[in-house]
């Protein structure tokens, strides 16, 4: 697995600061809360897609999360999702499933930057075992 995403910062603070300046504080708070919910939702979708060997569903989950992450300056999660998007275009999702621990770690790091507790499942969860 290409690890170029691993060197990206969790969040680009300049992007976050610019968005915080451009938006009303309550709007910024609402957007970040929605993003936290989206991380959880897309992680659940990805887990189900991997478990059920559904490449299109896996692609859609990481594609959506990639866009939201990059728009809000969460560069590491956005870059990892871009990498996973490429893997989802192959007929064998086993390689993508091997990235699950890294995905959970990066989701948890992103959620931590939001002041959130993280995903409900662990990196070694049997949720995606193929």
C-alpha positions in Angstrom: 0.0 0.0 0.0 1.3 3.4 -0.9 1.8 5.4 2.3 2.1 8.9 0.8 -1.1 9.8 2.6 0.6 8.9 5.9 2.9 12.0 5.8 0.0 14.4 5.2 -1.1 16.4 8.2 -4.2 15.3 10.0 -5.7 18.8 9.3 -4.4 21.8 7.4 -4.8 24.5 10.1 -4.6 27.3 7.5 -7.7 25.8 5.7 -9.5 25.4 9.1 -8.7 28.9 10.1 -9.9 30.4 6.8 -13.2 28.5 7.0 -13.7 29.5 10.6 -13.1 33.2 9.6 -15.4 32.9 6.6 -18.3 31.3 8.4 -20.4 32.3 11.4 -19.2 30.4 14.5 -22.4 28.4 14.8 -22.3 27.4 11.1 -18.7 26.3 11.5 -19.6 24.3 14.6 -22.5 22.7 12.7 -20.4 21.8 9.7 -17.7 20.1 11.9 -20.4 18.2 13.8 -21.9 17.0 10.6 -18.4 16.0 9.3 -17.9 13.9 12.5 -21.2 12.1 11.8 -20.2 11.6 8.2 -16.9 10.0 9.2 -18.8 7.5 11.3 -21.5 6.9 8.7 -18.9 6.4 5.9 -16.8 4.1 8.0 -19.9 2.0 8.7 -20.7 1.9 5.0 -17.1 0.9 4.1 -17.1 -1.8 6.7 -20.3 -3.2 5.3 -19.0 -3.0 1.7 -15.8 -4.8 2.6 -17.7 -7.5 4.6 -20.1 -8.0 1.6 -17.4 -7.7 -1.1 -19.3 -4.8 -2.7 -16.6 -2.8 -4.6 -19.0 0.0 -5.8 -20.3 0.6 -2.3 -16.8 0.8 -1.0 -15.8 3.2 -3.7 -18.8 5.4 -3.0 -18.1 5.5 0.8 -14.5 6.6 0.4 -15.2 8.9 -2.5 -17.8 10.8 -0.4 -15.5 11.0 2.6 -12.6 12.1 0.5 -14.4 15.1 -0.8 -15.7 16.2 2.6 -12.3 15.7 4.2 -10.4 17.7 1.6 -12.9 20.5 1.6 -12.5 20.9 5.4 -8.8 20.6 5.4 -8.5 17.0 6.8 -5.7 16.1 4.4 -4.6 12.8 5.8 -8.1 11.2 5.7 -8.7 12.8 2.3 -5.5 11.4 0.9 -6.1 7.9 2.4 -9.6 7.9 0.9 -8.2 8.8 -2.5 -5.8 5.8 -2.2 -8.7 3.6 -1.1 -10.8 4.8 -4.0 -8.1 3.4 -6.4 -8.1 0.1 -4.5 -11.9 -0.1 -4.7 -11.7 -0.1 -8.5 -10.1 -3.5 -8.5 -12.2 -6.6 -8.4 -10.5 -8.0 -5.3 -11.2 -5.9 -2.2 -8.8 -8.0 0.0 -6.0 -5.4 -0.4 -8.4 -2.6 0.5 -9.5 -4.6 3.6 -5.8 -4.8 4.7 -6.0 -1.0 4.9 -8.8 -1.1 7.5 -6.6 -0.6 10.5 -5.0 2.5 9.0 -8.4 3.8 8.0 -9.7 3.4 11.5 -6.6 5.1 12.9 -6.9 8.1 10.6 -10.6 8.4 11.2 -10.0 8.4 14.9 -7.2 11.0 14.6 -9.5 13.2 12.5 -12.4 12.8 15.1 -9.9 13.6 17.9 -9.1 16.9 16.1 -12.9 17.6 16.3 -12.8 16.8 20.0 -14.7 13.6 19.4 -14.2 10.2 21.0 -13.6 8.2 17.8 -15.2 5.3 16.0 -17.2 2.6 17.9 -15.1 -0.2 16.6 -11.4 -1.0 16.8 -8.7 -1.5 14.2 -8.6 -5.3 14.8 -12.4 -5.7 14.6 -13.7 -8.7 12.8 -16.2 -6.3 11.1 -14.3 -6.5 7.8 -12.7 -9.9 7.9 -13.1 -11.5 4.5 
